[in-house]
Amino acid sequence: MAMVFAITNTTVHIQPLAKICGVDISKEMNVASSMDSETPIHEIFLECADWIQHEVVGHVDPVILIPTIDPAQLNPMGGDPWNAAVAMLCLAFPDLGWVFSKVGDSVEQDRELVARHDWSKKSAYDSGSSLFDSKGLRKWVLEKCNQNHNPSQDNQSKNRLRIRKELAVAIDDEEAYSFFHAYVMYRFGYRCYCLTTLNESLAVLGNASSPLDKPRVSLEDVYISFPDSERYNHSFHLSDFTKEFRSEENRNAKSDTRQEVLPGLSYCNTRIIISVAHAHGVSKDDQGSKDPWERMESALKSWKSKFRHIFARNYTLIKKPTSGIFDLWKQAKLDEGWEVPKNSNVPAPSPSWISEAVAVTSPPRRVQNKVEWYQGSTCNYTHPCGGQNKVEWYQRPISGEAAPDGVSPSSNHSAPGRLKLVAEVLLRRALERSKSAQRIPDILTAAVLAMDAYELAQETPTIAVEALALMHSMEVKVECEFPGVSYGIIVAERLKEIENESEKLSRYVDVTTRESYKLNVQARVITKIMRVFNDYKQFDEEQICLAKLRTLHSQLDLQKSVTGPLHLLPLTIIVTYINILLKNPYYFVFFVLLWPTILGLYYYHMNVCKGDLFESMFLAVNIFTAAPVTDCNVYANPLFTHLKTVTVIAKLLGLFHLGVLFSHLYNIIRRR
């Protein structure tokens, strides 16, 4: 059992009672002496948070025991001081387990929370990492925040927080892969169990698992060999998903398949199978001896033509390695396949949790209402394979603009005070973890802490930008270090997401500075991830980020020159043109061909070469490249003497492009 620490608010110590119940408490903190009815909630929170950081953090999967809580009062924005402080602690320490020995009067809707965090149940301690909110504690607390509508509270949250409603499971015997897959699901809107042992898998998905745990999506490795498999009967083969995927000769074998060992997988609307798809030396000529991956591919291909809806809804095959977080999400196809009704005027919500305020093309597929959006309107979407899903679409009004009906415009210039305090603790912990993180799970833990800080403090631009930059830098670090990600990493999707986020954060600043603020946010975040690419010698990815930075700097300089002295405008235009040339090699080639063409047409129009178009073009190329003119006697033409200015400008323009090319090549060689 994991190490258990206790925080109490009564004069009675809980350690003796815990031993009677079979729980060994390592250390106990009692805040009764420093807590009374007048003690501010933030002081209780900071005192407990400091103790947890020094005494608890650093142990392997620690669990904190809270003696008495009332689930209905677990709200950072309201309720009694003790429950509010506990709720803030649950948000500030998502990587720790939480159990409760006694709860208040539990109503029907509280039973799910109580069942998963009852200290008397072993499953409360051994159900995998709580980093990805697998048991729904943070979901519960955030729902309470969204339900808080007390007009008398000045720091009330007028905007709804993101809620990850649906559950996913990531099953892999390698911890790094399991954490990586779970992080991807958590990032895009799911709570997720990270299952790396058979014991954890049986606790969550076995016959004796709680009926409250019903995952909708699973990410599963094919060739699983759990380290604790020896403790169980070997009358099963976890690499056999269902009997339909077995070879013909083993179709009637009595051994159980993965579906029979882990029946909880039957709740999954989508099962994403991820593997390296190696053949294990089996001859492909022997159809009956094919390995599990090949048998699945064969079965799914035959099903695709007969039962297309089964194939589309139930199984997705992905081969390792992927090209990063965005590539894995894209291949999972969880945000594709929905069509907006033609008679609907409601735009489709974003498939990603991080860009819900930006109009995009498609809502989430298969898993229903996986993210709770801001208050707004609803619309029904129809899947091509059948079935309808009611998706809520929300959009927060921009400051200074009219709010839609039923939505109150926010008058706050920053996040609510208590949530901002939690975000500051999360960000501080993420920064500390990022400095020492070497293993993939540790890096992803820092990314989750930064992500949660960003979600809680979006209305506080300073904290939000710092958290956003740290989250992306940790994700890029994982993509560079993790062997499960290929060398070529997808960067375009990440830059697009950063742009969407900067657009969303800019809504909280003045209209006059909104555009420049958006550009500055993008530049700050991209600079941080570009440094990570440079550290890991990911040259191509770094060049993509560098090209984007040049564009941002040009836009910022152009804004300053337009509002500033006019003599800076020509220099800004030249710098902008250089950035366009370096943004893409095709742009450079296009302009190098464009200028001689324009010059040749001009010479042809001025009849420099006596109406010969070919000679005019050839002359323009020679002048642009500073080559000697020998093919036509243009110097004897009286019109040519009047075009000396154009000729000089053309030669300088050609030398300018040559200088840009040489400097760029030198920069590439130096960086390599």
C-alpha positions as CSV (number, residue, x, y, z in Angstrom):
1,M,0.0,0.0,0.0
2,A,1.2,3.6,-0.7
3,M,2.5,5.8,2.0
4,V,-0.3,7.6,3.7
5,F,-0.2,11.1,5.2
6,A,-2.9,12.8,7.2
7,I,-4.2,16.4,7.6
8,T,-6.7,16.9,10.4
9,N,-8.7,19.9,11.6
10,T,-9.7,18.5,15.0
11,T,-7.8,18.1,18.3
12,V,-8.2,14.3,18.1
13,H,-5.3,12.6,16.4
14,I,-6.4,10.1,13.8
15,Q,-3.3,7.9,13.8
16,P,-4.4,5.5,16.5
17,L,-7.8,5.0,14.8
18,A,-6.1,4.5,11.5
19,K,-3.9,1.7,12.9
20,I,-7.1,-0.1,14.1
21,C,-8.5,0.2,10.6
22,G,-5.3,-1.2,9.1
23,V,-3.9,2.1,7.7
24,D,-0.4,3.1,8.7
25,I,0.0,6.9,8.6
26,S,3.6,8.0,8.1
27,K,3.1,11.7,9.2
28,E,0.2,13.8,10.4
29,M,-0.5,17.5,10.3
30,N,-3.0,19.1,12.7
31,V,-4.2,22.5,11.8
32,A,-6.8,22.8,14.7
33,S,-4.5,25.0,16.8
34,S,-4.1,27.6,14.0
35,M,-7.6,27.4,12.6
36,D,-10.7,29.1,13.9
37,S,-13.9,30.6,12.4
38,E,-12.0,33.9,11.6
39,T,-9.0,32.2,9.9
40,P,-8.9,33.2,6.2
41,I,-9.3,30.3,3.8
42,H,-6.1,31.2,1.9
43,E,-4.0,31.0,5.0
44,I,-5.3,27.5,5.8
45,F,-4.6,26.5,2.2
46,L,-1.0,28.0,2.1
47,E,-0.1,26.4,5.5
48,C,-1.2,22.9,4.3
49,A,0.3,23.4,0.9
50,D,3.7,24.2,2.4
51,W,3.6,21.1,4.6
52,I,2.6,18.9,1.7
53,Q,5.3,20.3,-0.5
54,H,8.0,19.6,2.1
55,E,6.8,16.4,3.7
56,V,4.7,14.5,1.1
57,V,5.9,15.5,-2.4
58,G,8.8,13.3,-3.5
59,H,7.5,10.0,-2.2
60,V,6.2,7.3,-4.6
61,D,2.5,7.6,-5.1
62,P,1.7,9.2,-1.7
63,V,-1.9,9.4,-0.4
64,I,-3.3,12.1,1.8
65,L,-6.0,11.2,4.3
66,I,-8.5,13.9,5.2
67,P,-10.7,12.8,8.2
68,T,-13.9,14.7,7.7
69,I,-15.2,16.3,4.5
70,D,-18.6,17.2,3.1
71,P,-18.7,16.5,-0.7
72,A,-21.4,19.1,-1.2
73,Q,-19.1,21.7,0.3
74,L,-15.9,20.8,-1.7
75,N,-16.0,24.2,-3.5
76,P,-13.0,26.6,-3.5
77,M,-15.4,29.5,-4.2
78,G,-17.8,28.8,-1.3
79,G,-18.8,26.6,1.6
80,D,-17.2,26.4,5.0
81,P,-13.4,27.3,5.3
82,W,-12.2,23.7,5.9
83,N,-13.9,22.1,2.9
84,A,-13.0,25.1,0.7
85,A,-9.3,24.7,1.7
86,V,-9.4,21.0,1.1
87,A,-10.9,21.6,-2.4
88,M,-8.1,24.0,-3.2
89,L,-5.5,21.5,-2.1
90,C,-7.1,18.8,-4.3
91,L,-6.7,21.2,-7.3
92,A,-3.2,22.3,-6.3
93,F,-1.8,18.7,-5.9
94,P,-3.3,16.6,-8.7
95,D,-0.4,14.2,-8.6
96,L,-1.3,13.0,-5.1
97,G,-3.9,10.5,-4.0
98,W,-6.7,11.7,-1.7
99,V,-8.9,9.6,0.6
100,F,-11.5,10.5,3.2
101,S,-12.3,8.6,6.4
102,K,-15.6,10.3,7.2
103,V,-18.0,12.3,5.0
104,G,-21.0,14.3,5.7
105,D,-24.6,13.4,4.8
106,S,-24.2,11.8,1.4
107,V,-26.9,12.4,-1.1
108,E,-27.4,10.3,-4.2
109,Q,-25.1,12.3,-6.4
110,D,-22.2,12.2,-3.9
111,R,-22.0,8.4,-3.8
112,E,-19.6,8.2,-6.8
113,L,-17.1,10.5,-5.1
114,V,-17.4,8.7,-1.7
115,A,-17.0,5.2,-3.2
116,R,-13.8,6.1,-5.0
117,H,-12.1,7.9,-2.1
118,D,-13.3,5.8,0.9
119,W,-10.2,5.1,3.1
120,S,-11.6,1.7,4.1
121,K,-11.4,0.4,0.5
122,K,-8.2,-0.8,-0.9
123,S,-9.1,0.4,-4.4
124,A,-8.8,4.0,-3.0
125,Y,-5.1,3.4,-2.7
126,D,-4.2,1.1,-5.6
127,S,-6.2,2.3,-8.6
128,G,-3.3,3.9,-10.5
129,S,-2.1,7.4,-10.7
130,S,-4.5,10.2,-9.9
131,L,-2.5,12.6,-12.0
132,F,-5.0,12.4,-14.8
133,D,-8.1,12.7,-12.5
134,S,-9.0,9.0,-13.1
135,K,-11.3,9.0,-10.0
136,G,-13.0,12.3,-10.9
137,L,-12.1,14.2,-7.7
138,R,-11.0,17.4,-9.6
139,K,-14.0,17.0,-11.9
140,W,-16.3,17.1,-8.8
141,V,-14.5,20.1,-7.4
142,L,-14.7,22.1,-10.6
143,E,-18.3,21.2,-11.1
144,K,-19.0,22.7,-7.7
145,C,-17.1,25.9,-8.8
146,N,-19.3,26.1,-11.9
147,Q,-22.4,25.7,-9.8
148,N,-21.4,28.6,-7.5
149,H,-23.6,31.6,-8.3
150,N,-23.4,33.8,-5.3
151,P,-24.0,37.5,-6.4
152,S,-22.7,38.8,-3.1
153,Q,-19.2,37.4,-3.7
154,D,-17.0,39.9,-5.4
155,N,-14.5,37.4,-6.7
156,Q,-17.1,35.1,-8.0
157,S,-16.2,33.2,-11.2
158,K,-18.4,34.5,-13.9
159,N,-17.0,32.0,-16.5
160,R,-17.3,28.3,-16.5
161,L,-14.3,26.1,-15.9
162,R,-13.5,23.1,-18.1
163,I,-14.9,19.8,-17.0
164,R,-13.5,16.5,-18.2
165,K,-16.6,14.3,-18.0
166,E,-15.7,11.1,-19.9
167,L,-13.2,8.5,-18.8
168,A,-10.5,6.7,-20.8
169,V,-7.9,4.0,-20.0
170,A,-4.4,3.7,-21.2
171,I,-3.1,0.1,-20.9
172,D,0.6,-0.7,-21.5
173,D,3.2,-2.7,-19.6
174,E,5.7,0.1,-20.2
175,E,5.2,3.0,-17.9
176,A,6.4,5.7,-20.3
177,Y,4.0,4.6,-23.0
178,S,1.1,4.4,-20.6
179,F,1.8,7.9,-19.2
180,F,2.2,9.4,-22.7
181,H,-1.0,7.9,-24.0
182,A,-2.9,9.0,-20.8
183,Y,-1.5,12.5,-21.1
184,V,-2.7,12.8,-24.7
185,M,-6.2,11.8,-23.6
186,Y,-6.2,14.1,-20.6
187,R,-4.9,17.0,-22.7
188,F,-7.8,16.7,-25.2
189,G,-10.6,16.4,-22.7
190,Y,-10.7,13.0,-21.0
191,R,-10.0,11.8,-17.5
192,C,-7.8,8.7,-17.8
193,Y,-6.5,5.7,-15.9
194,C,-2.9,4.9,-16.4
195,L,-2.7,1.1,-16.1
196,T,0.7,-0.6,-16.0
197,T,0.0,-3.7,-14.0
198,L,-2.5,-6.5,-14.2
199,N,-3.6,-5.8,-10.6
200,E,-4.5,-2.2,-11.5
201,S,-6.2,-3.4,-14.7
202,L,-8.3,-5.9,-12.9
203,A,-9.2,-3.3,-10.2
204,V,-10.5,-0.9,-12.8
205,L,-11.8,-3.2,-15.6
206,G,-12.1,-6.6,-14.0
207,N,-15.3,-8.4,-12.9
208,A,-15.0,-7.0,-9.4
209,S,-14.4,-3.4,-10.5
210,S,-16.8,-0.6,-9.5
211,P,-19.7,-0.2,-11.9
212,L,-19.1,3.6,-11.6
213,D,-16.0,3.3,-13.7
214,K,-17.2,3.1,-17.3
215,P,-14.5,4.1,-19.7
216,R,-15.6,5.3,-23.1
217,V,-12.2,5.1,-24.8
218,S,-9.2,2.8,-24.4
219,L,-5.6,3.0,-25.7
220,E,-4.2,-0.5,-25.6
221,D,-0.9,-2.1,-26.5
222,V,-1.1,-5.4,-28.3
223,Y,1.8,-7.3,-26.8
224,I,1.2,-6.9,-23.0
225,S,3.4,-8.7,-20.5
226,F,2.5,-7.2,-17.1
227,P,5.2,-7.6,-14.4
228,D,2.7,-9.1,-11.9
229,S,1.2,-11.7,-14.3
230,E,2.8,-14.5,-12.4
231,R,0.5,-14.0,-9.5
232,Y,-2.5,-14.9,-11.5
233,N,-3.8,-18.0,-13.4
234,H,-2.3,-18.2,-16.9
235,S,-5.4,-19.4,-18.5
236,F,-5.7,-16.2,-20.6
237,H,-3.9,-14.5,-23.4
238,L,-4.0,-10.7,-23.2
239,S,-2.7,-10.4,-26.7
240,D,-6.0,-12.0,-27.9
241,F,-8.6,-9.2,-27.9
242,T,-11.6,-11.2,-28.8
243,K,-12.2,-14.6,-30.1
244,E,-12.9,-13.1,-33.5
245,F,-9.3,-12.0,-33.7
246,R,-7.9,-15.5,-33.0
247,S,-6.3,-17.7,-35.5
248,E,-8.5,-20.5,-37.0
249,E,-6.7,-23.2,-35.1
250,N,-7.1,-21.5,-31.7
251,R,-10.6,-20.2,-32.3
252,N,-12.1,-22.8,-29.9
253,A,-9.4,-22.6,-27.2
254,K,-10.6,-22.5,-23.7
255,S,-8.2,-19.7,-22.6
256,D,-9.8,-16.3,-21.9
257,T,-9.2,-13.3,-24.2
258,R,-8.5,-9.8,-23.1
259,Q,-12.2,-8.9,-23.4
260,E,-13.1,-11.7,-21.0
261,V,-10.3,-11.0,-18.5
262,L,-11.1,-7.2,-18.5
263,P,-14.9,-7.0,-19.2
264,G,-14.9,-3.3,-18.4
265,L,-13.5,-2.7,-21.9
266,S,-16.9,-3.5,-23.2
267,Y,-18.1,-0.1,-22.1
268,C,-15.6,1.5,-24.5
269,N,-17.2,3.1,-27.6
270,T,-13.7,3.3,-29.1
271,R,-10.7,1.0,-28.6
272,I,-7.5,2.4,-30.0
273,I,-4.9,-0.3,-30.5
274,I,-1.3,0.9,-30.5
275,S,1.7,-1.3,-31.2
276,V,4.9,-1.6,-33.2
277,A,3.2,-4.3,-35.2
278,H,6.2,-6.6,-35.4
279,A,5.7,-10.1,-36.7
280,H,7.8,-12.0,-34.0
281,G,9.4,-14.0,-36.7
282,V,6.2,-15.7,-37.8
283,S,5.9,-16.6,-41.4
284,K,3.3,-14.6,-43.3
285,D,2.7,-17.6,-45.5
286,D,1.1,-19.4,-42.5
287,Q,-2.3,-17.7,-42.1
288,G,-3.1,-19.6,-39.0
289,S,0.1,-18.6,-37.2
290,K,0.0,-14.9,-37.8
291,D,0.6,-12.8,-34.8
292,P,-2.2,-10.9,-33.0
293,W,-1.6,-7.6,-34.9
294,E,-1.8,-9.2,-38.3
295,R,-4.9,-11.2,-37.4
296,M,-6.6,-8.0,-36.2
297,E,-5.7,-6.2,-39.4
298,S,-7.1,-9.1,-41.5
299,A,-10.3,-9.3,-39.4
300,L,-10.9,-5.5,-39.5
301,K,-10.3,-5.4,-43.2
302,S,-13.0,-8.0,-43.8
303,W,-15.3,-6.3,-41.3
304,K,-14.9,-2.9,-43.0
305,S,-16.7,-3.9,-46.1
306,K,-19.5,-5.8,-44.3
307,F,-20.0,-3.8,-41.1
308,R,-18.6,-0.4,-41.7
309,H,-20.2,1.2,-38.7
310,I,-18.6,-1.4,-36.4
311,F,-15.2,-0.9,-37.8
312,A,-15.5,2.9,-37.6
313,R,-16.8,3.0,-34.1
314,N,-15.0,0.3,-32.3
315,Y,-11.4,-0.1,-33.4
316,T,-8.6,2.1,-34.6
317,L,-5.2,0.7,-35.3
318,I,-2.1,2.9,-34.8
319,K,1.5,1.9,-35.4
320,K,4.3,3.1,-33.2
321,P,6.2,5.4,-33.3
322,T,3.9,8.4,-33.9
323,S,5.1,11.9,-34.7
324,G,4.2,13.4,-31.4
325,I,1.1,14.3,-29.3
326,F,-0.9,15.9,-32.1
327,D,-0.1,13.1,-34.5
328,L,-1.4,10.5,-32.0
329,W,-4.6,12.5,-31.4
330,K,-5.1,12.9,-35.2
331,Q,-4.6,9.2,-35.8
332,A,-7.0,8.3,-33.0
333,K,-9.7,10.0,-35.1
334,L,-11.8,11.0,-32.0
335,D,-12.6,14.4,-33.4
336,E,-13.7,13.4,-37.0
337,G,-16.8,12.1,-38.6
338,W,-19.5,14.5,-37.4
339,E,-21.6,16.6,-39.8
340,V,-23.3,19.8,-38.9
341,P,-27.0,19.9,-39.9
342,K,-27.6,22.2,-42.8
343,N,-30.5,23.9,-41.1
344,S,-28.4,24.8,-38.0
345,N,-26.9,28.2,-37.5
346,V,-24.8,27.1,-34.6
347,P,-21.0,26.7,-35.4
348,A,-19.3,23.5,-34.6
349,P,-17.4,23.4,-31.3
350,S,-13.7,22.7,-31.3
351,P,-12.4,19.1,-31.1
352,S,-9.7,20.3,-28.7
353,W,-10.2,21.5,-25.2
354,I,-7.7,24.3,-25.8
355,S,-9.3,26.2,-28.6
356,E,-13.0,26.2,-27.8
357,A,-13.4,30.0,-28.4
358,V,-12.2,29.7,-32.0
359,A,-14.6,28.6,-34.7
360,V,-13.3,25.3,-36.2
361,T,-14.7,22.5,-38.3
362,S,-15.8,19.5,-36.3
363,P,-17.1,18.5,-32.9
364,P,-15.9,15.5,-31.0
365,R,-16.9,12.1,-32.3
366,R,-18.2,8.9,-30.5
367,V,-17.7,10.1,-26.9
368,Q,-20.5,12.3,-25.8
369,N,-20.1,15.6,-24.1
370,K,-16.5,14.9,-23.1
371,V,-15.8,18.5,-22.3
372,E,-18.2,21.0,-20.8
373,W,-18.1,24.2,-22.8
374,Y,-19.0,27.8,-21.8
375,Q,-22.6,28.7,-21.4
376,G,-24.4,29.1,-24.7
377,S,-26.6,27.1,-27.1
378,T,-27.0,23.5,-28.1
379,C,-27.2,21.7,-31.4
380,N,-27.6,18.1,-32.6
381,Y,-24.9,16.5,-34.8
382,T,-25.3,13.4,-36.8
383,H,-22.5,10.8,-37.3
384,P,-22.2,9.3,-40.8
385,C,-22.2,5.8,-39.3
386,G,-25.5,6.5,-37.5
387,G,-26.6,8.0,-34.3
388,Q,-27.0,11.5,-33.0
389,N,-25.2,13.4,-30.3
390,K,-26.3,16.6,-28.5
391,V,-23.2,18.8,-28.3
392,E,-23.3,22.0,-26.2
393,W,-21.5,24.9,-27.8
394,Y,-20.3,27.8,-25.6
395,Q,-18.4,31.0,-26.4
396,R,-17.4,33.5,-23.9
397,P,-18.1,37.2,-25.0
398,I,-15.1,39.4,-25.7
399,S,-14.6,42.2,-23.2
400,G,-16.4,45.3,-24.4
401,E,-18.8,43.5,-26.7
402,A,-22.4,42.6,-26.3
403,A,-22.9,39.3,-24.6
404,P,-25.3,36.7,-26.0
405,D,-28.6,36.2,-24.4
406,G,-28.3,34.3,-21.1
407,V,-24.6,35.0,-20.7
408,S,-23.4,37.6,-18.2
409,P,-20.4,39.6,-19.4
410,S,-17.4,39.3,-17.1
411,S,-16.4,42.4,-15.2
412,N,-13.3,40.9,-13.7
413,H,-9.8,41.7,-15.0
414,S,-8.3,38.5,-13.6
415,A,-9.2,35.1,-12.4
416,P,-11.0,34.7,-9.0
417,G,-8.6,35.2,-6.1
418,R,-8.7,31.6,-4.7
419,L,-8.4,30.0,-8.1
420,K,-5.5,32.4,-9.0
421,L,-3.8,31.3,-5.7
422,V,-4.2,27.7,-6.7
423,A,-2.8,28.4,-10.1
424,E,0.2,30.1,-8.6
425,V,1.0,27.1,-6.5
426,L,0.5,24.8,-9.5
427,L,2.8,26.9,-11.6
428,R,5.5,27.1,-9.0
429,R,5.4,23.3,-8.6
430,A,5.5,22.8,-12.3
431,L,8.6,25.0,-12.6
432,E,10.4,23.1,-9.8
433,R,9.5,19.8,-11.3
434,S,10.6,20.8,-14.8
435,K,14.1,21.6,-13.5
436,S,14.8,18.1,-12.2
437,A,12.5,16.0,-14.5
438,Q,14.5,13.4,-16.4
439,R,12.0,10.5,-16.7
440,I,9.0,10.7,-19.1
441,P,6.4,10.4,-16.3
442,D,8.1,13.3,-14.4
443,I,8.2,15.5,-17.4
444,L,4.5,14.8,-18.1
445,T,3.7,15.5,-14.5
446,A,5.2,19.0,-14.9
447,A,3.1,19.4,-18.1
448,V,-0.1,18.5,-16.3
449,L,0.6,20.9,-13.5
450,A,1.2,23.7,-16.0
451,M,-1.9,22.8,-17.9
452,D,-4.1,22.9,-14.8
453,A,-2.6,26.2,-13.8
454,Y,-3.4,27.6,-17.3
455,E,-7.0,26.4,-17.1
456,L,-7.6,28.0,-13.7
457,A,-5.9,31.3,-14.5
458,Q,-6.8,32.2,-18.1
459,E,-8.2,35.5,-16.9
460,T,-4.9,36.4,-15.4
461,P,-2.7,36.9,-18.4
462,T,0.7,36.9,-16.6
463,I,0.2,33.5,-15.0
464,A,-1.7,32.1,-18.0
465,V,1.1,32.9,-20.5
466,E,3.8,31.5,-18.3
467,A,1.8,28.3,-17.7
468,L,1.1,28.0,-21.4
469,A,4.7,28.4,-22.4
470,L,5.8,25.9,-19.7
471,M,3.2,23.3,-20.8
472,H,4.3,23.5,-24.4
473,S,8.0,23.3,-23.6
474,M,7.4,20.2,-21.5
475,E,5.4,18.6,-24.2
476,V,8.1,19.3,-26.8
477,K,10.7,17.9,-24.3
478,V,8.8,14.7,-24.1
479,E,8.4,14.4,-27.8
480,C,12.2,14.9,-28.2
481,E,13.2,12.5,-25.4
482,F,10.6,9.7,-25.7
483,P,11.7,6.8,-28.0
484,G,8.0,6.2,-28.8
485,V,7.9,9.4,-30.9
486,S,9.6,9.5,-34.3
487,Y,12.5,11.9,-35.1
488,G,10.3,14.1,-37.3
489,I,7.9,15.9,-35.0
490,I,4.7,17.7,-36.2
491,V,5.1,21.4,-35.4
492,A,2.5,23.1,-37.6
493,E,-0.5,21.9,-35.4
494,R,1.3,23.1,-32.3
495,L,1.9,26.6,-33.8
496,K,-1.7,26.8,-34.8
497,E,-2.9,25.9,-31.3
498,I,-0.6,28.6,-29.8
499,E,-2.1,31.1,-32.1
500,N,-5.6,30.1,-31.0
501,E,-4.6,30.4,-27.4
502,S,-3.1,33.8,-27.9
503,E,-6.3,34.9,-29.5
504,K,-8.3,33.7,-26.5
505,L,-6.0,35.3,-24.0
506,S,-6.0,38.7,-25.8
507,R,-9.7,39.1,-25.0
508,Y,-8.7,40.1,-21.5
509,V,-6.7,43.2,-22.6
510,D,-7.7,46.5,-24.0
511,V,-8.9,46.6,-27.6
512,T,-6.2,49.0,-28.6
513,T,-3.4,46.7,-27.5
514,R,-5.1,43.4,-28.2
515,E,-3.4,42.6,-31.5
516,S,0.2,43.4,-30.3
517,Y,-0.5,41.4,-27.1
518,K,-1.5,38.4,-29.2
519,L,1.7,38.6,-31.2
520,N,3.8,38.9,-28.1
521,V,2.2,35.9,-26.5
522,Q,2.9,33.8,-29.5
523,A,6.5,35.0,-29.7
524,R,7.1,34.2,-26.0
525,V,5.7,30.7,-26.2
526,I,7.4,29.8,-29.5
527,T,10.7,31.1,-28.3
528,K,10.6,28.7,-25.4
529,I,9.8,25.6,-27.4
530,M,12.4,26.7,-30.0
531,R,15.1,26.5,-27.3
532,V,14.0,23.0,-26.5
533,F,14.3,22.0,-30.2
534,N,17.8,23.6,-30.2
535,D,18.9,21.7,-27.1
536,Y,17.9,18.4,-28.7
537,K,19.3,19.3,-32.2
538,Q,15.9,19.0,-33.8
539,F,17.0,21.3,-36.6
540,D,14.0,21.1,-39.0
541,E,11.5,21.8,-36.2
542,E,13.6,24.7,-34.9
543,Q,13.7,26.2,-38.4
544,I,9.9,26.1,-38.6
545,C,9.7,27.9,-35.2
546,L,12.3,30.4,-36.4
547,A,10.4,31.2,-39.5
548,K,7.2,31.8,-37.5
549,L,9.2,34.0,-35.1
550,R,10.4,36.1,-38.0
551,T,6.9,36.6,-39.2
552,L,5.7,37.7,-35.7
553,H,8.6,40.1,-35.3
554,S,7.8,41.6,-38.7
555,Q,4.2,42.1,-37.7
556,L,5.2,43.7,-34.4
557,D,7.7,46.0,-36.2
558,L,5.1,47.0,-38.8
559,Q,2.6,47.9,-36.1
560,K,5.2,50.0,-34.3
561,S,6.3,51.8,-37.6
562,V,2.7,52.5,-38.5
563,T,2.0,54.2,-35.2
564,G,5.6,55.6,-34.9
565,P,7.9,57.7,-36.9
566,L,7.4,57.4,-40.7
567,H,11.2,57.1,-41.4
568,L,11.1,53.6,-39.9
569,L,8.4,52.4,-42.3
570,P,10.8,51.6,-45.3
571,L,13.1,49.6,-43.0
572,T,10.2,47.7,-41.6
573,I,9.0,46.8,-45.1
574,I,12.4,45.5,-46.1
575,V,12.7,43.4,-43.0
576,T,9.2,42.0,-43.6
577,Y,10.2,41.1,-47.2
578,I,13.3,39.3,-46.0
579,N,11.2,37.3,-43.5
580,I,8.8,36.3,-46.3
581,L,11.8,35.1,-48.4
582,L,13.1,33.0,-45.6
583,K,9.8,31.6,-44.5
584,N,9.7,29.0,-47.2
585,P,12.2,28.0,-49.9
586,Y,9.4,28.1,-52.5
587,Y,8.7,31.8,-51.6
588,F,12.4,32.6,-52.3
589,V,12.4,30.8,-55.7
590,F,9.1,32.5,-56.6
591,F,10.4,36.0,-56.0
592,V,13.7,35.3,-57.6
593,L,11.8,34.3,-60.8
594,L,9.2,37.1,-60.4
595,W,11.6,40.1,-60.5
596,P,13.4,39.2,-63.7
597,T,10.1,38.4,-65.3
598,I,8.7,41.9,-64.4
599,L,12.0,43.5,-65.6
600,G,11.9,41.5,-68.9
601,L,8.3,42.6,-69.6
602,Y,9.3,46.2,-68.8
603,Y,12.2,46.0,-71.3
604,Y,9.9,44.4,-73.9
605,H,7.3,47.2,-73.3
606,M,10.0,49.8,-73.7
607,N,11.2,48.1,-76.9
608,V,14.8,47.9,-75.6
609,C,15.5,44.7,-77.7
610,K,13.5,45.9,-80.7
611,G,10.3,43.9,-79.7
612,D,12.0,40.6,-79.2
613,L,10.4,39.1,-76.0
614,F,13.0,36.3,-75.6
615,E,15.9,38.8,-75.9
616,S,14.1,41.1,-73.4
617,M,13.8,38.2,-70.8
618,F,17.4,37.1,-71.4
619,L,18.6,40.6,-70.9
620,A,16.6,41.0,-67.6
621,V,18.1,37.7,-66.3
622,N,21.6,38.8,-67.1
623,I,21.1,42.2,-65.4
624,F,19.4,40.6,-62.4
625,T,22.3,38.2,-61.9
626,A,25.0,40.8,-62.8
627,A,26.1,38.8,-65.8
628,P,27.6,40.5,-68.9
629,V,25.2,41.6,-71.6
630,T,26.4,40.1,-74.9
631,D,23.4,38.8,-76.8
632,C,21.9,42.0,-78.0
633,N,23.3,45.4,-78.7
634,V,21.3,47.2,-76.1
635,Y,24.0,49.7,-75.2
636,A,23.7,51.2,-78.6
637,N,19.9,51.6,-78.2
638,P,19.1,55.2,-77.3
639,L,16.3,54.0,-75.0
640,F,18.6,52.0,-72.9
641,T,20.5,55.1,-71.7
642,H,17.3,56.4,-70.2
643,L,16.8,53.1,-68.3
644,K,20.1,53.2,-66.3
645,T,18.2,53.8,-63.1
646,V,16.0,50.8,-63.6
647,T,19.1,48.7,-64.5
648,V,21.0,49.7,-61.4
649,I,18.0,49.0,-59.2
650,A,17.6,45.5,-60.8
651,K,21.3,44.7,-60.3
652,L,21.1,45.8,-56.6
653,L,18.0,43.8,-56.2
654,G,19.7,40.7,-57.6
655,L,22.7,41.2,-55.3
656,F,20.3,41.7,-52.4
657,H,18.7,38.3,-53.0
658,L,22.1,36.7,-53.4
659,G,23.1,38.1,-50.0
660,V,20.0,36.9,-48.3
661,L,20.6,33.4,-49.8
662,F,24.2,33.3,-48.6
663,S,23.5,34.5,-45.1
664,H,20.7,32.0,-44.7
665,L,22.9,29.1,-45.9
666,Y,25.6,30.2,-43.5
667,N,23.1,30.3,-40.7
668,I,22.0,26.8,-41.5
669,I,25.5,25.4,-41.6
670,R,26.5,27.2,-38.4
671,R,23.4,25.8,-36.6
672,R,24.0,22.2,-37.8
